[in-house]
Structures are given as structure tokens and as C-alpha cells.
Amino acid sequence: MTYELVDGNALAGIFTELLSRDATMIQAECGACGATAPLATTTVERDEFAVIVRCRGCTHTLLTILNEPAGSRLVIGAVRSLVL
């Protein structure tokens, strides 16, 4: 098996494809309880500072989006995988 070693610019196409989809249909797998469900079925807490995405099954935090002066920050929590 061979692989190609490139820099982070190679992520541009991958992230563009991932984020240009209907995010509510992305399947999130919880690393805490193993449940897999569309993001649309998660529980979301939000205010002006943050959006917290929780697993509906076990309430662990899957993702957090922080609203900061310099932009948004995505913090990965218990999400094991995201599948289009």
C-alpha cells in the first residue's frame, strides 16, 4: 500500500464537500454510547456564545461551536464519526 504525503491544503476539497451538504442529514456516531443518528435528531443548546450538540441517547456532548470575536471554533467532543 502506498500513500501520498501532502500538506493541509489537501483538506480544502474534503471540507468543502462535507460542509456544502445538508448538515441535518449527516449521520453522527456517538463515541460514548454508540448511537448513530442524523444531526437533525440531536439535542442542541445554544446562546450567543456557543452551540452545544448533544447525543439524544446519552446526552454526551458531540460537538461544540464557539462564537469568538475572530470567528467560529469547532470543538470535537464525543462524536466518533460523521458520515454523509
C-alpha positions in Angstrom: 0.0 0.0 0.0 1.3 3.4 -0.9 0.2 6.8 0.2 0.9 10.4 -0.7 2.2 12.8 1.9 0.8 16.3 1.2 0.1 19.4 3.3 -3.2 20.6 4.9 -4.3 22.3 1.7 -5.5 18.9 0.5 -8.3 19.3 3.1 -10.0 22.1 1.2 -12.0 19.9 -1.2 -12.9 17.4 1.6 -14.2 20.1 3.9 -16.0 21.9 1.1 -17.8 18.7 0.2 -18.6 17.9 3.8 -19.9 21.4 4.7 -21.8 22.1 1.4 -24.3 19.3 2.2 -27.5 19.4 4.2 -25.8 19.1 7.7 -29.0 17.9 9.3 -28.7 14.6 7.3 -25.1 13.9 8.3 -25.0 10.8 10.4 -23.2 11.3 13.7 -22.0 8.3 15.7 -21.6 8.9 19.5 -18.4 7.7 20.9 -19.9 7.4 24.4 -23.0 5.2 23.7 -22.5 4.1 20.1 -25.8 5.5 18.9 -25.8 6.7 15.2 -28.4 9.2 14.1 -28.8 12.2 11.8 -27.6 15.5 13.3 -31.2 16.7 12.9 -32.2 14.4 15.8 -29.6 15.6 18.3 -30.4 17.9 21.2 -28.9 21.4 20.7 -28.4 24.1 23.4 -27.5 27.5 22.0 -26.9 31.0 23.2 -24.9 34.0 21.8 -21.6 32.4 22.8 -21.9 28.7 21.8 -23.9 25.9 20.2 -23.7 22.6 22.1 -24.7 19.5 20.2 -25.6 16.5 22.4 -26.4 12.9 21.8 -30.1 12.3 22.3 -29.4 8.9 23.6 -26.9 9.6 26.4 -26.6 13.4 26.4 -22.8 13.4 25.9 -21.6 16.5 24.0 -20.8 15.5 20.4 -19.7 18.9 19.1 -19.4 22.5 20.4 -19.3 25.6 18.2 -17.9 28.6 20.0 -18.7 32.1 18.6 -15.5 34.1 19.2 -14.5 37.6 18.0 -12.1 36.1 15.5 -14.7 33.7 14.1 -16.2 30.3 14.9 -14.3 27.5 16.6 -15.4 23.9 16.3 -14.6 21.7 19.3 -14.9 17.9 18.7 -16.4 16.1 21.7 -17.8 12.6 21.9 -18.5 12.3 18.2 -16.8 9.2 16.8 -17.6 9.7 13.2 -19.6 11.9 10.8 -21.0 10.2 7.7 -22.5 11.9 4.6 
